């Protein structure tokens, strides 16, 4: 009788995986609850890969496959940058780079009532949270955190927004802070908002700083962490 190979949860993390690879065996992970992100599927006790990429893990218990794709597949809980494309009576239609437009209910704001509905022009850039994402349905967004507070969500004014791969977005949001942002942050003052949908917004008091930060992020995506740090330090030296 053929036995199933033992699958260690940590053995595939940060490794390249391919469709069909079995990365987790739940029968060997007793008393553990895990959350599955994009690129993974459950079949009984087995978690397998649906798309090529790197298996990632974030504490306490979330696994997903990170692929450097331009196309974004919405997932509940994701923070994204959306662009308002239309306004209806009950919701705003928002482009989040997914297969379908998302909708943002006009009451999905802290203290939202019919008397204080926000007014957004077409083209307004928003930092929002995905609250529902079901296949074949328009995703639902919110400008509140899980406790109903506005937190950091809402319109992003001024600054510059550029598009990236979803893999780069996850790298920029990783913990500890990625070398690019860590090195830039030691020398320059700027604001940044990163959406898991492959959009990045940068703002600073000086337009030249905005351009430098945006260009540096885009130019260092394919470099290793050590190479990123060297590249950023070289760019910063030119400013001095």
C-alpha positions as CSV (number, residue, x, y, z in Angstrom):
1,X,0.0,0.0,0.0
2,X,1.5,3.3,-1.1
3,X,1.8,5.9,1.7
4,X,1.4,9.6,1.2
5,X,4.7,11.6,1.4
6,X,5.1,13.7,4.5
7,X,4.5,17.4,3.8
8,X,6.1,19.9,6.2
9,X,4.4,23.3,6.2
10,X,7.7,25.1,6.3
11,X,9.5,23.1,3.6
12,X,7.7,24.9,0.7
13,X,7.5,28.4,2.1
14,X,9.4,31.0,0.0
15,X,10.0,28.2,-2.6
16,X,8.9,28.1,-6.2
17,X,5.8,25.9,-6.5
18,X,3.8,24.7,-9.5
19,X,0.2,23.6,-10.2
20,X,-0.5,20.2,-8.7
21,X,2.2,20.5,-6.0
22,X,0.9,19.4,-2.6
23,X,2.2,21.9,-0.1
24,X,0.2,21.1,3.1
25,X,-1.2,18.0,4.7
26,X,-3.8,19.0,7.2
27,X,-3.9,15.5,8.7
28,X,-0.5,16.2,10.1
29,X,-1.4,19.7,11.4
30,X,-3.7,18.8,14.3
31,X,-5.2,21.6,16.3
32,X,-4.2,24.2,13.7
33,X,-6.5,26.5,11.8
34,X,-5.1,27.9,8.6
35,X,-6.3,30.5,6.1
36,X,-5.8,30.0,2.3
37,X,-5.1,32.9,0.1
38,X,-4.9,33.0,-3.7
39,X,-3.4,30.2,-5.7
40,X,-4.2,27.4,-3.3
41,X,-7.1,24.9,-3.1
42,X,-8.2,22.3,-0.5
43,X,-9.1,18.8,-1.4
44,X,-9.9,16.8,1.7
45,X,-6.8,17.0,4.0
46,X,-4.5,18.1,1.1
47,X,-3.7,21.7,0.1
48,X,-2.5,21.9,-3.5
49,X,-1.2,24.6,-5.8
50,X,-3.4,26.1,-8.6
51,X,-0.9,28.5,-10.1
52,X,2.9,28.8,-10.4
53,X,4.7,31.2,-8.1
54,X,6.2,31.3,-4.6
55,X,4.5,29.9,-1.6
56,X,4.2,32.6,1.1
57,X,3.2,32.5,4.7
58,X,2.2,35.3,7.1
59,X,1.7,34.9,10.8
60,X,-0.3,33.6,12.4
61,X,-1.8,31.2,9.8
62,X,-2.2,32.4,6.3
63,X,-0.7,30.7,3.2
64,X,-0.9,31.9,-0.4
65,X,1.0,31.7,-3.7
66,X,2.6,34.9,-4.8
67,X,2.8,35.4,-8.6
68,X,4.2,38.4,-10.3
69,X,1.1,39.0,-12.5
70,X,-0.4,42.2,-13.7
71,X,-3.9,40.8,-13.3
72,X,-5.3,40.9,-9.8
73,X,-7.6,38.3,-8.4
74,X,-9.6,39.9,-5.5
75,X,-9.6,38.2,-2.1
76,X,-11.5,39.2,1.0
77,X,-9.3,41.2,3.4
78,X,-7.0,42.6,0.7
79,X,-6.2,46.3,0.9
80,X,-6.2,47.8,-2.6
81,X,-6.0,51.0,-4.5
82,X,-9.2,51.6,-6.6
83,X,-10.2,54.2,-9.1
84,X,-13.8,55.5,-9.1
85,X,-15.3,55.0,-12.6
86,X,-18.9,55.7,-11.9
87,X,-21.3,56.8,-9.1
88,X,-24.8,55.3,-8.6
89,X,-27.4,56.1,-6.0
90,X,-26.3,53.3,-3.7
91,X,-22.7,52.7,-4.5
92,X,-19.6,53.8,-6.4
93,X,-18.2,51.6,-9.2
94,X,-14.5,51.1,-8.7
95,X,-11.7,49.7,-10.9
96,X,-9.4,47.5,-8.8
97,X,-7.7,45.8,-11.7
98,X,-9.7,42.7,-11.2
99,X,-11.8,40.7,-13.8
100,X,-14.9,42.8,-12.8
101,X,-15.6,46.3,-11.4
102,X,-16.0,46.4,-7.6
103,X,-18.7,48.3,-5.8
104,X,-18.3,50.5,-2.8
105,X,-21.6,51.1,-1.0
106,X,-22.2,54.8,-0.2
107,X,-22.7,53.8,3.5
108,X,-19.4,51.8,3.7
109,X,-17.7,54.7,5.5
110,X,-17.2,55.5,9.2
111,X,-20.5,57.1,10.5
112,X,-22.0,56.8,7.0
113,X,-25.6,57.8,6.6
114,X,-27.8,59.0,3.8
115,X,-27.3,62.5,4.9
116,X,-23.5,62.5,4.6
117,X,-22.8,60.5,1.5
118,X,-19.3,61.2,0.2
119,X,-18.9,62.8,-3.2
120,X,-16.1,61.4,-5.4
121,X,-15.4,62.6,-8.8
122,X,-14.7,60.1,-11.6
123,X,-11.0,59.2,-11.4
124,X,-10.7,59.6,-7.7
125,X,-8.0,57.3,-6.2
126,X,-9.2,55.4,-3.1
127,X,-7.4,53.2,-0.5
128,X,-10.1,50.6,0.2
129,X,-10.6,47.1,1.7
130,X,-12.1,44.1,-0.1
131,X,-14.9,42.7,2.1
132,X,-16.5,40.2,-0.3
133,X,-14.9,38.5,-3.3
134,X,-16.9,35.6,-4.8
135,X,-16.2,34.1,-8.2
136,X,-18.5,35.5,-10.9
137,X,-19.7,38.4,-8.7
138,X,-18.6,42.0,-8.4
139,X,-16.3,42.4,-5.3
140,X,-17.6,44.6,-2.5
141,X,-15.3,47.2,-1.0
142,X,-15.3,49.3,2.2
143,X,-13.6,52.4,3.6
144,X,-13.6,51.0,7.1
145,X,-11.6,48.5,9.0
146,X,-13.1,45.4,10.7
147,X,-14.1,47.5,13.7
148,X,-16.0,50.1,11.6
149,X,-13.3,52.8,11.8
150,X,-12.0,54.8,8.9
151,X,-8.4,54.0,9.9
152,X,-6.2,54.8,6.9
153,X,-8.9,54.2,4.3
154,X,-10.3,56.8,2.0
155,X,-9.3,59.1,-0.9
156,X,-5.6,59.6,-1.7
157,X,-5.0,63.2,-2.8
158,X,-2.1,64.6,-4.8
159,X,1.0,62.4,-5.2
160,X,1.6,59.9,-8.0
161,X,0.1,56.5,-8.6
162,X,1.8,53.8,-10.7
163,X,1.0,50.2,-11.5
164,X,3.2,47.2,-10.7
165,X,3.0,43.5,-10.5
166,X,1.0,42.0,-7.6
167,X,4.3,40.3,-6.5
168,X,6.0,43.6,-6.1
169,X,3.1,44.9,-4.0
170,X,3.4,42.0,-1.6
171,X,7.1,42.6,-1.4
172,X,6.6,46.2,-0.5
173,X,4.1,45.2,2.2
174,X,6.3,42.4,3.7
175,X,7.6,42.3,7.2
176,X,10.3,43.1,8.0
177,X,10.3,46.2,5.8
178,X,11.7,45.5,2.4
179,X,15.2,46.9,1.8
180,X,14.0,49.5,-0.8
181,X,11.6,51.2,1.5
182,X,13.8,50.8,4.5
183,X,16.8,52.5,2.8
184,X,14.7,55.2,1.2
185,X,12.9,56.0,4.4
186,X,16.2,56.7,6.3
187,X,17.0,59.5,3.9
188,X,13.8,60.8,2.5
189,X,10.4,61.9,3.8
190,X,7.5,60.5,1.8
191,X,4.1,58.8,2.1
192,X,3.3,55.5,0.4
193,X,0.1,53.4,0.0
194,X,0.5,50.0,-1.5
195,X,-2.5,48.0,-2.8
196,X,-2.3,44.2,-3.2
197,X,-3.8,44.7,-6.6
198,X,-0.5,46.0,-8.0
199,X,-0.9,49.8,-7.5
200,X,1.4,52.0,-5.5
201,X,0.8,55.7,-4.5
202,X,3.6,57.9,-3.4
203,X,3.5,61.5,-2.1
204,X,6.0,64.0,-0.8
205,X,6.5,67.7,-0.5
206,X,9.0,67.7,-3.4
207,X,8.0,66.4,-6.9
208,X,11.6,65.2,-7.4
209,X,11.4,63.0,-4.3
210,X,8.1,61.4,-5.6
211,X,9.8,60.7,-8.9
212,X,12.9,59.2,-7.3
213,X,10.9,56.9,-4.9
214,X,8.6,55.7,-7.7
215,X,11.4,55.1,-10.2
216,X,13.5,53.3,-7.5
217,X,10.7,50.9,-6.6
218,X,10.1,50.0,-10.2
219,X,13.8,49.6,-11.1
220,X,14.6,47.3,-8.2
221,X,11.8,44.7,-8.5
222,X,13.9,42.0,-10.1
223,X,16.9,42.5,-7.8
224,X,17.8,40.5,-4.7
225,X,17.4,42.2,-1.3
226,X,21.2,42.8,-1.1
227,X,21.2,44.2,-4.7
228,X,18.2,46.4,-3.9
229,X,20.0,48.0,-1.0
230,X,23.1,48.8,-3.0
231,X,21.0,50.2,-5.9
232,X,19.1,52.5,-3.6
233,X,22.2,53.7,-1.8
234,X,23.8,54.5,-5.2
235,X,20.7,56.5,-6.3
236,X,20.6,58.4,-3.1
237,X,24.3,59.4,-3.4
238,X,23.5,61.1,-6.6
239,X,21.1,63.4,-4.7
240,X,23.8,64.6,-2.4
